[in-house]
Amino acid sequence: MSQPNNDQQQPENVSGNEKQSYNHDDVARYYKANLDIESNRHYIEKTREQINELEQSESVELFQRQVALLQKRLLNDPKFFQQMFITEGTSAIAWEFQQNKLSKKFTLTFWELLLKNDDMSSLLLRFVWNLPLKLKRKFIRAIDKHLSERYPMFKGLSQGWPGENNIPPYIRPPGERNEDFDLVNQGYIGYMGLGYSFREVEMLVWLEVLRDKQCDDRPCEIGIPHDDGSEADGGCPVKIHIPEMLQLIGEGKFKQAFDLIKESNPLPNVTGRVCPQEIQCQGVCTLNKRPIEIGQVEWYLPQSEKVLNPDDDFALADHENPWAKAEKPPIAIVGSGPAGMINAYLLAKDGYPVTVFEAFHELGGVLRYGIPEFRLPNELIDDVERKITILGGKFVTNFIVGKTTTLEALKRAGFWKIFIGTGAGLPRFMNVPGEHMNGIMSANEFLTRVNLMKAHLEDYETPLPKVRGKQVIVIGGGNTAMDAARTARRLGGNVTIVYRRTQDEMPVRVEELHHATEEGIDLKQLRAPREFIGNDKTHFVTDTILDVMQLGEPDASGRRRPVVTGESEEMKVDLVIMALGNASNPIVKDAEPELKTSKWGTIEVRSDSQETSMDNVYTGGDANRGGSTAIKAAGDGMSAAKEIAGDIPFSASEIKSLVATAENYTLQGQAPQRILERIELAEGIVELVVYSPLIAKAARAGQFVRVLAWDKGELVPMTLADWDAEQGTIVLVIQGLGSSSMKINQMQVGDAFAGIAGPLGLCSELNQYENGETVVFTAGGVGLPPVYPIMREHLRMGNHVTLISGFRTKDLMFWAEPDQRTGLLQTEYPDLLDVIYTTNDGSFGLNAFVTGPLEDMLEKMKAGNGRTIGEVVTIGPPMMMRAVSDLTKPYGVKTVASLNSIMVDATGMCGACMVPVTIDGKMVRKHACIDGPELDAHIIDWDKFLPRFMQFKKQEDESKVRHGFA
Ligand code: FAD
């Protein structure tokens, strides 16, 4: 082989066009290697022989078999190696933890490993969770020192950790939040809004849980027991397995922790936010300076699950529709608060066809109409509703059990068992002088106007008193007071909470009080209104006199009783909101004499059961407990569901028949309430025949309905003009006066109402008059339609009736022709019915107000030459009713006025329709929707009632302008 010379000459290539170069060193090494091979060939061959020989040896064969095995295992079971490395790694980490301090480098690396959210990180979480407290502290000191720049919430965390310091959830700053209705406490998940990743947030929750001590006596779950066996202090009302939940999170098993709490609490996303944790699970936490944020962790779990699996309904989608399957008998649930919704959810999941009947047009009970969205977003209720619907559950809104139907009738309609979750929605008042004045309302009314009816939004119709810049006082110290105060604050009011004890006795969630004061709400402790004073002209409240109180001996609740000191002070007020708690609504109880209730009106249950005194009728939540808590309501709904799902005493075919009947009934309840006929009675007055089969079946003379014409409309009471149970129709007569009635007037055949609920109120008291007395009806304008069915009932009973029907002018008259309603009655009862028409302008009948002929009759009766008047029923404009009442009073003739006054819910829940009446010289509140609508006209304090009737006049006028009706 010839060697190249060393002077690095570059030979020309063959073509000579292109120059190519080579590295002389490489070429030299190449030649040398070849020479080496030549010279070492002998050794190489020797070595090869040795290798061949060794490969045959037993040891090498064994070694190679093991390598092959390892390779195979690596391919088939990579986890094995991972585990091996992890074990190695954790030994190294354990070593680091043995050092005095964790170094910066180690801490940062360790944190990055935790954030990886892989097997290694799970192992590390478990590793730290299982460390003794001393080493956990070392870790917290390290993250405080080395990571607080990236995580400001770590700064100072190590001081007093774990008992006195923690990472709180993210709360929006007061200045940012007190103008809007967005969520205030955004929870741990809220840190994502600040740019932290989901895993980082998960680690914040884990750090919070790392403080847990896993106490053997589990006070957070079972409370602190008493020796006498009485109810333990604190603990969880539904016994969520809190220590286990914390342990699972501590080990990084978030999903398992969520699955665990779901077993005992189907509403963790709600209860975690609204439970009074400070007297339940957290109140007895052994970290008493700063208990573990159990509530926050509780709602973090479902919320994080939503982030990970936004379409989590997927799991429910396989569920076969229980109505189609028809293997279990139908269940009716009355009320859609937490008690009813949980009951419906669990039973639907268990394969029962369920229908939830709800009085309002929206679902959720207090969770929707009471608790504002800045505390509990409505989407959580929508979520539960969606889940129940996916499970096949059905909803009928605007349905009032006790009015639309009875419990027995529901059973006849195919429902095997019934759960009553109607809550405790009857607001309490103080009964102090001046309480009737405008600008004084219950928290239920105020919150319903805002939360449910969105009265504060421009495009919604419900009126609201002016709040911006006004002096608002909220009386009470519970959650309701706080919700009302914070709502008023957001609407621009200067708000003061007036409470008769001190802050320490307030039954409010501590967090809410804290947030309220942060938001600029003042607190007047040891004060109680003694009287309200108003403006004589506007009848709006202007001042209150507050009694100065002091604390006396403890009362039955264990709290020190407030006692008057004799001192008082005056305070300017424009709006007063009473948040004094709720009593039980009597509607169901009054309709069901067999249903046993307590002296407070709550529905009683049998011992160790949720079953009421009526077989197959169950109850729970506030309906049974009185004003209580959401978690207790949910817990009752759950216990009742377990009881309801007992042995089924029906054959397969009987079940199918029950399901078909109940489904048909449910469909009737859900049917759109459409206008079938529209008759123009006079200018601005229309008669609407509306399909509403269940109301038509239940309607009685004198009752009214609550109408929501369109989604953003207001709830308007309208007395029933007629109904036809066979056709399933009701008749409403509407005169377009305000913007709502004007809009209804414009509705056409085929249009559907957003909801009509009823029949409401008590039906007319129909007395039999056997001595020829006449029952006089004074009907002013569209007072005639509500008069018509009552008058007809009297005629059917054989009573003599005198109808004095007054109109402003002949053009506004209706139903007077022989083939129209009044005319037809005259033909049918020629001897029993006298009709006197009056017009204000004399264009038809007597030129008089209705009081004119009435006075004649009264005088003749007095003189003994006219018919005796058995009673007078007056329906029409309030001023007319008052005139009639004033007229008849001196004659001692029983007079009844039908009051369709201001109402929001029309079932007694808001107290808006308060009618001041005087009984035995004392002013008493009556409510037009539950005690009426017909009330003894002579005890109504008309001077006080009429201004109340007009209190939203200004807002109504503004609304007319907005809608172009002015
Ligand atoms: P409700 O939630 O009252 O629901 C009853 C439902 O039944 C309503 O939808 C109602 O319209 C309907 N209904 C009533 N009568 C009939 C009928 N005849 N036919 C058909 N439907 C009917 N608790 C907490 O734990 N934490 C809180 O922070 C908290 N804050 C509150 C704030 C406010 C403003 C209020 C008023 C209450 C608060 N509570 C709180 C109490 C808690 O909300 C109640 O204990 C809980 O909602 C009761 O649930 P429930 O299902 O028994 O009844």
Residues whose N, C-alpha, C, O or C-beta is under 5 A from the ligand:
A	BS01	FAD	V274 C275 P276 V334 G335 S336 G337 P338 A339 G340 F357 E358 A359 F360 G364 G365 V366 L367 G370 I371 F399 I400 V401 G402 G421 T422 G423 A424 N479 T480 D483 I587 G620 G621 D622 A623 S628 T629 A630 I631 A633
